[in-house]
Amino acid sequence: MDALNLFRNAVTATRLPIPTTSSDPSSEPSPSELAEATHLYFAVPSPHCLPLDNITRFTQSSGDQIDLRSIYLAYLCKDDAPQEYLQKFTDLNAKLPAGQQAKHLNFVEKLELVSWLDGAEGTEFVKPLEATADDVTAAADAATGAVPVVSGTGVGVTQTSVNGRPVKVIDARLQTIYNGERKMGDRNTVLRGIKPTDFSHVRKHKDTFLPKKDKGRDPRAAIPTRTVNNPAAKPAIGTGKRVDPIILLSPSASSLLRMSNIKAFLEEGLYVPFDHERLANMGAANLLHLTRKLHNLGEKPFRFVLVDGPEQFKPEYWDRVVAVFTTGQTWQFRSYKWREPQALFERVLGIYVGEKGQPVPSEVKGWGSNVKTFMVDRWDERSHGSAVDQDTRLKRRWKDRESVEELWRAVEAQMKSQGRWVRN
């Protein structure tokens, strides 16, 4: 069993491995301190115990291969600042004998490792699995069209159930194929890159290339502001002007609500899967507007701004955030002003939307009473699909509208408690 693939499957199933002093996987062992443990116990896809000194496929920039103990420590510290991670790394090595000490990952290596374990595409730090005789046979079968299919999900993919949730497990041969694929970017990574960039310094060089037409006029006044990616800045409170509140969506692939189906949910009170053909004309927008009247805050409707990430935020935009959709994954908040969920949801409303019959993540339950949970019925194509007219679809999914109205009441109460939204 490949240690990194086991670790990745455990993260996907939200069943992190347990450090233990036992090598017997027949029963789930009691957790041990990492400094005392000798093995990691993996519960999914089947019980396994691997030694902590097992060398993995993760290779540092220096060429050193990282052991399982170092991988586990780095993932545990995924949300820690570099100083905190370094302190925990130093404390652990102080308790370990020479030859068993963990290896330190720099910031980039740790970030790439955590992203890969959380389900991101391939990284240069993870070496592909070495081809075996079985892989060669499988490749020959694929070339001749004799490709085995397991459970109708494709070669090398099986589905198991963990706590009622389906979990895909990819075997080594299919993972080898995936590792050889070329990583492609979407429009966001191509146009914006992976980090937000401030181009305001370009204005300083404007006069060098563009002549001044009005000497008494501030040259910066002629530069238009792009309102699509930069919502209007917050005016001073008490001026009588009202700014547009902002709602942040979760960028997680497991989120039921995306930019494609959020307007149908919040405006029509209808949940439609984000990849449904009914939403094919929605495009790939990364900013949307919708209007909603909140009677307790005035008769004039509010125009809400919906975005899928804070990459284009200015510092003052955070004062306008009133709600954040979440799936319970803390990596969502890495680029937020408040990276700790407890600190974030003391200031804004948290919203979790899940399917009825599925468990609510324990992380969501532990983030306080300001994180509200709303459940929707599972989409049934026969009852709700494109062949059903709009009126019938709305009647059959009337519970969605109930959930949406409760959600808006929670948003209105949050905005009222903030005390900064002007009545007019």
Buried (B, 14 or more C-beta within 10 A) or exposed (E): EBBBBBBBBBBBBBBBBBBBEBEEBEEEBEEBEBBEBBBBBBBBBEBBBBBBEBEBBBBBEEEEEBBBBBBBBBBBBBBBEEEEBEEBBEEBBEEBEEEEBBBBBEEEBBBBBBBBBBBEEBBEBBEEBEEEEEBEEBEEEBEEEEEEEEEEEBBBBBEBEBEEEEBBBBBBBBBBBEBEEEEEEEEBEEEBEEEEEEEEEEEEEEEEEEEEEEEEEEBEEEEEEEEEEEBEEBEEBEEEEBBBBBBBBBBBEEBBBBBBBBBBBBEBBBBBBBEBEBBEEBEEEBBBEBEBEBEEBBEEEBBBBBBBBBBBBEEEBBBBBBBBBBBBBBBBBEBBBBBEBEEBBEBBBBBBBBEEEEEEBEBBEEBEEBBBEBBBBEBEEEEBBEEBEEEEBBEBBEBBBEBBEEBBEBBBBBBEEBEBBBEE
